[in-house]
Amino acid sequence: WYISGNRDESVFPDADKLILKRENARRHLAFGYGIHRCVGARLAEMQVAILLEEMAKRRMRVNVIGEPVRVAQSFVNGYKSMQVELSKY
């Protein structure tokens, strides 16, 4: 199942935990796989890394302030919207 691919305990120990320094973190399926891998995957990864670095420099964090609205599909297990606020720590 696509939805469980990133939570396979045989591939990811403690699969339900967000572990940023996981040795095999790049084995996730978010950007596809093999010849179907997203062309912009590296750019997206770089953008997220820069965003997190810059937020850390500014001592900023994202706080979820409302219940997220999920995408109602069987193939994509994602979010349609989520209310957040930025704060300093």
N, CA, C and O of each residue as an XYZ file, in Angstrom:
356
protein
N       0.836     -1.186      0.000
C       0.000      0.000      0.000
C       0.876      1.243      0.000
O       1.835      1.337      0.765
N       0.543      2.187     -0.854
C       1.261      3.464     -0.935
C       1.267      4.168      0.413
O       2.287      4.702      0.848
N       0.117      4.161      1.062
C      -0.056      4.899      2.312
C       0.853      4.388      3.431
O       1.236      5.157      4.312
N       1.201      3.103      3.406
C       2.019      2.532      4.471
C       3.487      2.434      4.088
O       4.300      2.013      4.911
N       3.849      2.804      2.878
C       5.213      2.644      2.391
C       6.265      3.334      3.220
O       7.377      2.819      3.340
N       5.961      4.479      3.799
C       6.925      5.217      4.606
C       6.897      4.800      6.074
O       7.632      5.357      6.890
N       6.069      3.841      6.410
C       5.972      3.388      7.795
C       6.269      1.890      7.917
O       5.813      1.233      8.853
N       7.022      1.371      6.980
C       7.372     -0.045      6.973
C       8.436     -0.291      8.040
O       9.571      0.166      7.901
N       8.078     -1.007      9.097
C       8.996     -1.265     10.216
C      10.235     -2.050      9.776
O      11.275     -1.962     10.429
N      10.145     -2.815      8.683
C      11.323     -3.550      8.222
C      12.324     -2.626      7.526
O      13.488     -2.991      7.360
N      11.884     -1.435      7.117
C      12.757     -0.462      6.464
C      13.131      0.666      7.418
O      14.281      1.105      7.444
N      12.160      1.135      8.205
C      12.357      2.274      9.100
C      12.098      1.872     10.545
O      10.939      1.718     10.930
N      13.137      1.697     11.361
C      12.897      1.456     12.786
C      12.152      2.653     13.384
O      12.431      3.797     13.027
N      11.218      2.397     14.283
C      10.386      3.469     14.867
C       9.758      4.299     13.753
O       9.855      5.526     13.750
N       9.122      3.627     12.822
C       8.630      4.245     11.592
C       7.628      5.371     11.824
O       7.533      6.268     10.986
N       6.888      5.365     12.910
C       5.898      6.410     13.160
C       6.494      7.649     13.817
O       5.777      8.623     14.046
N       7.772      7.633     14.120
C       8.428      8.791     14.728
C       9.161      9.597     13.657
O       9.706      9.036     12.707
N       9.164     10.913     13.824
C       9.920     11.792     12.932
C      11.348     11.853     13.461
O      11.609     12.489     14.483
N      12.261     11.201     12.775
C      13.668     11.180     13.165
C      14.456     11.793     12.014
O      14.710     11.136     11.004
N      14.841     13.057     12.174
C      15.460     13.796     11.084
C      16.819     13.240     10.669
O      17.202     13.357      9.506
N      17.539     12.648     11.589
C      18.878     12.139     11.272
C      18.865     10.629     11.034
O      19.884      9.961     11.209
N      17.733     10.107     10.644
C      17.603      8.672     10.353
C      18.575      8.298      9.231
O      18.653      8.998      8.221
N      19.312      7.203      9.401
C      20.312      6.791      8.416
C      19.725      6.594      7.023
O      20.336      6.998      6.034
N      18.570      5.989      6.934
C      17.983      5.678      5.635
C      16.783      6.567      5.314
O      15.827      6.120      4.682
N      16.834      7.812      5.745
C      15.704      8.726      5.557
C      15.347      8.920      4.082
O      14.187      9.180      3.760
N      16.312      8.797      3.196
C      16.049      9.020      1.777
C      15.303      7.857      1.127
O      15.011      7.919     -0.067
N      14.989      6.805      1.870
C      14.249      5.666      1.313
C      12.742      5.910      1.315
O      11.982      5.024      0.924
N      12.291      7.088      1.745
C      10.858      7.367      1.770
C      10.297      7.447      0.354
O      11.052      7.542     -0.614
N       8.986      7.410      0.238
C       8.342      7.368     -1.074
C       7.670      8.679     -1.478
O       6.915      8.707     -2.450
N       7.930      9.756     -0.755
C       7.220     11.011     -1.000
C       7.424     11.562     -2.411
O       6.524     12.204     -2.951
N       8.571     11.325     -3.007
C       8.849     11.862     -4.339
C       8.821     10.784     -5.416
O       9.393     10.967     -6.490
N       8.172      9.682     -5.142
C       8.117      8.598     -6.114
C       9.313      7.677     -5.953
O      10.038      7.734     -4.960
N       9.505      6.813     -6.969
C      10.554      5.810     -6.862
C      11.034      5.428     -8.265
O      10.246      5.380     -9.209
N      12.325      5.159     -8.386
C      12.883      4.684     -9.651
C      12.712      5.693    -10.775
O      12.976      6.881    -10.591
N      12.268      5.220    -11.952
C      12.117      6.128    -13.097
C      10.977      7.117    -12.896
O      10.855      8.082    -13.650
N      10.152      6.888    -11.897
C       9.026      7.779    -11.622
C       9.362      8.796    -10.527
O       8.470      9.481    -10.026
N      10.631      8.896    -10.155
C      11.045      9.848     -9.122
C      10.855     11.273     -9.647
O      11.155     11.565    -10.805
N      10.363     12.131     -8.798
C      10.088     13.523     -9.142
C      11.370     14.242     -9.569
O      12.390     14.150     -8.885
N      11.320     14.951    -10.690
C      12.476     15.683    -11.196
C      12.873     16.798    -10.215
O      14.058     17.098    -10.068
N      11.907     17.397     -9.561
C      12.185     18.500     -8.642
C      12.441     18.080     -7.209
O      12.464     18.931     -6.320
N      12.634     16.795     -6.957
C      12.791     16.302     -5.581
C      13.974     16.954     -4.863
O      13.845     17.381     -3.716
N      15.111     17.029     -5.529
C      16.298     17.632     -4.898
C      16.064     19.101     -4.565
O      16.463     19.570     -3.499
N      15.423     19.821     -5.468
C      15.126     21.227     -5.216
C      14.188     21.364     -4.016
O      14.407     22.215     -3.154
N      13.160     20.544     -3.956
C      12.218     20.597     -2.831
C      12.927     20.290     -1.522
O      12.678     20.954     -0.516
N      13.809     19.292     -1.517
C      14.556     18.943     -0.305
C      15.452     20.098      0.122
O      15.556     20.403      1.310
N      16.099     20.739     -0.850
C      16.976     21.872     -0.549
C      16.170     23.052      0.012
O      16.611     23.713      0.953
N      14.999     23.311     -0.561
C      14.170     24.416     -0.080
C      13.737     24.188      1.368
O      13.760     25.117      2.176
N      13.349     22.979      1.695
C      12.933     22.679      3.065
C      14.117     22.810      4.018
O      13.970     23.347      5.116
N      15.286     22.326      3.612
C      16.478     22.432      4.459
C      16.819     23.897      4.736
O      17.107     24.261      5.876
N      16.786     24.736      3.700
C      17.087     26.164      3.873
C      16.045     26.825      4.768
O      16.389     27.620      5.643
N      14.774     26.500      4.552
C      13.713     27.061      5.385
C      13.940     26.724      6.856
O      13.856     27.607      7.710
N      14.225     25.463      7.161
C      14.429     25.062      8.555
C      15.671     25.708      9.154
O      15.660     26.112     10.317
N      16.748     25.809      8.365
C      17.961     26.476      8.844
C      17.693     27.945      9.166
O      18.119     28.439     10.210
N      16.996     28.637      8.284
C      16.710     30.057      8.493
C      15.765     30.268      9.671
O      15.914     31.226     10.430
N      14.792     29.368      9.820
C      13.891     29.478     10.975
C      14.668     29.250     12.273
O      14.416     29.930     13.267
N      15.600     28.313     12.276
C      16.403     28.052     13.470
C      17.268     29.260     13.815
O      17.396     29.612     14.987
N      17.864     29.899     12.808
C      18.671     31.103     13.035
C      17.847     32.203     13.692
O      18.348     32.951     14.531
N      16.592     32.293     13.307
C      15.709     33.336     13.830
C      14.924     32.879     15.059
O      14.072     33.602     15.576
N      15.229     31.663     15.514
C      14.559     31.066     16.677
C      13.039     31.096     16.512
O      12.305     31.557     17.387
N      12.596     30.591     15.365
C      11.171     30.552     15.040
C      10.688     29.113     15.019
O      11.443     28.187     14.722
N       9.440     28.949     15.336
C       8.812     27.630     15.240
C       7.408     27.779     14.681
O       6.816     28.857     14.725
N       6.887     26.684     14.156
C       5.535     26.638     13.606
C       4.653     25.917     14.615
O       4.966     24.808     15.047
N       3.552     26.554     14.987
C       2.600     25.954     15.923
C       1.279     25.710     15.204
O       0.724     26.617     14.583
N       0.784     24.490     15.292
C      -0.520     24.162     14.716
C      -1.587     24.712     15.651
O      -1.574     24.415     16.846
N      -2.518     25.517     15.119
C      -3.523     26.155     15.985
C      -4.944     25.677     15.716
O      -5.891     26.164     16.332
N      -5.095     24.743     14.815
C      -6.425     24.210     14.528
C      -6.318     22.786     14.015
O      -5.234     22.312     13.677
N      -7.441     22.122     13.961
C      -7.464     20.762     13.440
C      -7.191     20.788     11.933
O      -7.818     21.562     11.209
N      -6.269     19.957     11.456
C      -6.007     19.927     10.022
C      -7.173     19.320      9.253
O      -7.904     18.475      9.770
N      -7.331     19.762      8.017
C      -8.343     19.205      7.121
C      -7.604     18.254      6.189
O      -6.698     18.671      5.466
N      -7.985     16.980      6.201
C      -7.305     15.958      5.413
C      -7.878     15.881      3.995
O      -9.042     16.211      3.768
N      -7.063     15.449      3.065
C      -7.502     15.181      1.698
C      -8.310     13.889      1.738
O      -7.856     12.883      2.283
N      -9.488     13.919      1.169
C     -10.376     12.757      1.203
C     -10.153     11.891     -0.032
O     -10.989     11.853     -0.936
N      -9.015     11.194     -0.061
C      -8.703     10.296     -1.171
C      -8.079      9.032     -0.610
O      -7.507      9.038      0.480
N      -8.191      7.967     -1.354
C      -7.591      6.726     -0.887
C      -6.121      6.619     -1.273
O      -5.375      5.886     -0.624
N      -5.682      7.331     -2.314
C      -4.298      7.227     -2.761
C      -3.375      8.206     -2.046
O      -2.251      7.847     -1.693
N      -3.828      9.426     -1.829
C      -3.007     10.446     -1.194
C      -3.476     10.621      0.244
O      -4.645     10.909      0.500
N      -2.557     10.444      1.165
C      -2.865     10.625      2.584
C      -2.224     11.936      3.025
O      -1.184     11.937      3.684
N      -2.844     13.042      2.660
C      -2.230     14.332      2.926
C      -3.189     15.311      3.556
O      -4.279     14.953      4.002
N      -2.754     16.561      3.581
C      -3.527     17.635      4.185
C      -4.039     18.580      3.110
O      -3.319     18.917      2.170
N      -5.275     18.999      3.258
C      -5.846     20.009      2.374
C      -5.522     21.389      2.918
O      -5.173     22.303      2.171
N      -5.643     21.526      4.238
C      -5.287     22.786      4.888
C      -4.971     22.542      6.356
O      -5.409     21.561      6.957
N      -4.186     23.477      6.918
C      -3.831     23.392      8.328
C      -3.493     24.803      8.808
O      -2.623     25.466      8.244
N      -4.180     25.251      9.840
C      -3.922     26.581     10.370
C      -2.709     26.524     11.303
O      -2.636     25.699     12.213
N      -1.761     27.431     11.045
C      -0.552     27.493     11.864
C      -0.232     28.953     12.180
O      -0.746     29.878     11.551
N       0.617     29.118     13.154
C       1.163     30.445     13.457
C       2.649     30.287     13.705
O       3.106     29.242     14.168
N       3.405     31.338     13.391
C       4.837     31.340     13.663
C       5.075     32.054     14.976
O       4.455     33.081     15.252
N       5.972     31.513     15.790
C       6.300     32.152     17.062
C       7.801     32.043     17.304
O       8.494     31.258     16.657
N       8.281     32.831     18.233
C       9.703     32.813     18.626
C       9.851     31.905     19.851
O       8.917     31.753     20.638
N      11.028     31.311     19.999
C      11.325     30.532     21.206
C      12.636     30.984     21.791
O      13.071     30.455     22.813
